[in-house]
Structure formats: structure tokens, C-alpha cells
Amino acid sequence: MFYRPAQGHGLPHSPFNAIVAPRPIGWISTRGAKGDNLAPYSFFNAVAYAPPQVIFACDRKDSLRNIEETGVFASNVVSRDLWQQMNQTSAHLPHGSDEFTHAGIEKAECQEIDCPRVALSPATLECRLQQVVTLEGGEDFLVIGTVLGVHIRDEFLTEGRFDLVKAGVMARLGYMDYLQVTDLLELRRPD
């Protein structure tokens, strides 16, 4: 099969998200004049080491409004224990609704930025907005953030490494599918 995205694929569901998978979930928390916000984004990733930087893509919703207003956001890792609550935070709620409250998620304050974080997340990245880029089509935006602080729950550190399996880290696949990290395979570079 070959298809041109502009001409459609003829399948019941777009295969694009399933092809580019698995993807980490950016569970983005923000604070704005209308209150706190928490929403999952499956177009999320780390893009640089020094300084550490992350990106995620979104449309113009509360997350982006709050980030543009305050210049900060936090990205919370989704674990299997929080998977259902993460899904609840994707609900379409009225502007200014608090998804933490809606989904029954415990908040904690960030240390470097004025922003809430998911208290029980295995890890959280506190970020300062670096840039918002308007993507082709004008409906989606790429948010680039510099990581200023990192929270890791101590029980998910094994021999000095963040233990993705023990933390039950979840990833986004295509369609309505998710993946829990259950196996790690180590492969050292030849150099």
C-alpha cells in the first residue's frame, strides 16, 4: 500500500500514529489565571541533552494559553497506576476546569517554576518555555521547553538509573492502543 496523506488512505483509521510508535506521553501540567490544567499529549519527546530540552505538539487549548501566559510547564511521566486518570484528563471540559480535580489526581508544587505537577508521577520535568512554533496548516503548535528541574521518585531508581519497568511507564501507540514498558534490552554502542 502507498498513499499520499493529502489524498487520504481509504482505511477505517489513519495508520500514521501507529507507524510512528511507541511515543512517550507528555502529560503536561500548567497554571494560568483561570487555574490549573493537566492534559496528555502523544506528540512529545526529548530533543537535546545540554541543556536538556523537550517538545510537544498541541492545538490552541488551555495548556498552550497557560504556557504562553506564564512561560512554564511541567511534563509528568504516565505510569500504569495513573493510566486511567491520564485518560480522564483528556476529556473536553469547559475552559478553566481543573483536570487534577476532575480525575482525582493529587497535586504537588514544582520547585523551580510556579506550576503544579502530578504528585504520584514516577518522574516530572519542570520546563521553561523556549519557543512556540506554528506548524504547517496553522492549527497545531510545537512547544519547545528547556528542563530546569527533574523530580524522580526514589522507589523508581535502581542502581542509579530511572527504572522504566518498575515505574510501569506507559507509551502511546496508534488508534486507541497503549504500551507498558515491561522489557529492557541493553545494546552498547561499538565505540
For each residue, the residues with C-beta under 8 A, 3 or more apart:
1: 9
2:
3: 7 8 9 10
4: 7
5: 8 9 16
6:
7: 3 4
8: 3 5
9: 1 3 5 14 15
10: 3
11: 14 15
12:
13: 174 175
14: 9 11 17 174
15: 9 11 18 19 174
16: 5 19 20 174
17: 14 20 21 42 172 173 174 175
18: 15 21 173 174 175 177
19: 15 16 174
20: 16 17 23
21: 17 18 171 172 173 174 179
22: 171 172 173 179
23: 20 42 43 44 45 171 172 173
24: 44 45 46 77 169 171 172
25: 40 41 42 44 77 78 86 170 171 172
26: 40 41 42 43 44 45 54 56 75
27: 38 39 40 41 75 76 77 78 86 89 118 121
28: 38 39 40 41 44 56 58 63 73 74 75 76
29: 36 37 38 73 74 75 76 100 115 116 117 118
30: 36 37 38 62 63 66 67 70 72 73 74 115
31: 35 36 37 66 70 114 115 116
32: 35 37 62 65 66 69 70
33: 69
34: 62 95 96
35: 31 32 96 97 98
36: 29 30 31 98 99 100 107 116
37: 29 30 31 32 62 63 66 98 99
38: 27 28 29 30 76 89 99 100 103 105 116 118
39: 27 28 58 61 62 63 89 90 99
40: 25 26 27 28 78 86 87 89 90
41: 25 26 27 28 44 56 57 58 63
42: 17 23 25 26 172
43: 23 26 56 57 58
44: 23 24 25 26 28 41 54 55 56 57 75
45: 23 24 26 54 55 56
46: 24 52 53 54
47: 53 54 55 144
48: 51 52 53
49: 52
50:
51: 48 146 147
52: 46 48 49 125 146 147
53: 46 47 48 130 144 145 146 147
54: 26 44 45 46 47 75 125 127 144 145 147
55: 44 45 47 142 143 144 145
56: 26 28 41 43 44 45 75 142 143
57: 41 43 44 135 140 141 142 143
58: 28 39 41 43 61 63 64 140 141 143
59: 64 139 140 141
60: 64 65 139 141
61: 39 58 64 65
62: 30 32 34 37 39 65 66 95 96
63: 28 30 37 39 41 58 66 67 73
64: 58 59 60 61 67 68 132 141 143
65: 32 60 61 62 68 69
66: 30 31 32 37 62 63 69 70 73
67: 30 63 64 70 71 72 73 129 132 143
68: 64 65 71 129 132
69: 32 33 65 66
70: 30 31 32 66 67 114 115
71: 67 68 128 129
72: 30 67 110 113 114 115 126 127 128 129
73: 28 29 30 63 66 67 113 115 127 129 143 145
74: 28 29 30 110 113 115 116 117 124 125 126 127
75: 26 27 28 29 44 54 56 124 125 127 145
76: 27 28 29 38 117 118 121 123 124
77: 24 25 27 121 122 123 124 167 169
78: 25 27 40 82 83 86 121 169 170
79: 82 83 120 121 122 167 168 169 170
80: 83 168 170 180
81: 120 168
82: 78 79 85 86 105 118 120 121
83: 78 79 80 86 87 170 178
84: 87 88
85: 82 88 89 103 104 105
86: 25 27 40 78 82 83 89 90 103 170
87: 40 83 84 90
88: 84 85 91 99 102 103 104
89: 27 38 39 40 85 86 99 102 103 105
90: 39 40 86 87
91: 88 99 102
92:
93: 97 99 102
94: 97
95: 34 62
96: 34 35 62
97: 35 93 94 101 102
98: 35 36 37 101 102
99: 36 37 38 39 88 89 91 93 102 103 105
100: 29 36 38 103 105 106 107 116 118
101: 97 98 104
102: 88 89 91 93 97 98 99
103: 38 85 86 88 89 99 100
104: 85 88 101
105: 38 82 85 89 99 100 118 119 120
106: 100 118 119 120
107: 36 100 116 117 118 119
108: 116 117 118 119
109: 115 116 117
110: 72 74 113 114 115 116 117 124 126 149 151
111: 126 149 151
112: 126 148 149
113: 72 73 74 110 126 127 128 148 149
114: 31 70 72 110
115: 29 30 31 70 72 73 74 109 110 126
116: 29 31 36 38 74 100 107 108 109 110
117: 29 74 76 107 108 109 110 121 124 126 151
118: 27 29 38 76 82 100 105 106 107 108 121 124
119: 105 106 107 108
120: 79 81 82 105 106 153
121: 27 76 77 78 79 82 117 118 124 151 153
122: 77 79 152 153 156 162 167 168 169
123: 76 77 150 151 152 153 156 162 167
124: 74 75 76 77 110 117 118 121 150 151
125: 52 54 74 75 145 147 149 150
126: 72 74 110 111 112 113 115 117 147 148 149 150 151
127: 54 72 73 74 75 113 145 146 147 148
128: 71 72 113 145 146 148
129: 67 68 71 72 73 132 143 144 145
130: 53 144 145 146
131: 143 144
132: 64 67 68 129 141 142 143 144
133: 141 142 144
134: 138 141
135: 57 138 139 140 141 142
136:
137: 140
138: 134 135
139: 59 60 135
140: 57 58 59 135 137
141: 57 58 59 60 64 132 133 134 135
142: 55 56 57 132 133 135
143: 55 56 57 58 64 67 73 129 131 132
144: 47 53 54 55 129 130 131 132 133
145: 53 54 55 73 75 125 127 128 129 130
146: 51 52 53 127 128 130
147: 51 52 53 54 125 126 127 150
148: 112 113 126 127 128
149: 110 111 112 113 125 126
150: 123 124 125 126 147
151: 110 111 117 121 123 124 126
152: 122 123 156 157 162
153: 120 121 122 123 156 167
154: 157
155: 166
156: 122 123 152 153 162 163 166 167
157: 152 154 160 161 162 163
158: 161 163 166
159:
160: 157
161: 157 158
162: 122 123 152 156 157 167
163: 156 157 158 166 167
164: 167 169 181 184
165: 168 169 181 182 183 184
166: 155 156 158 163
167: 77 79 122 123 153 156 162 163 164 181
168: 79 80 81 122 165 180 181
169: 24 77 78 79 122 164 165 180 181
170: 25 78 79 80 83 86 178 179 180 181
171: 21 22 23 24 25 178 179 180 181
172: 17 21 22 23 24 25 42 178 179
173: 17 18 21 22 23 177 178 179
174: 13 14 15 16 17 18 19 21 177
175: 13 17 18
176:
177: 18 173 174
178: 83 170 171 172 173
179: 21 22 170 171 172 173
180: 80 168 169 170 171
181: 164 165 167 168 169 170 171 184
182: 165
183: 165
184: 164 165 181
185:
186:
187:
188:
189:
190:
191:
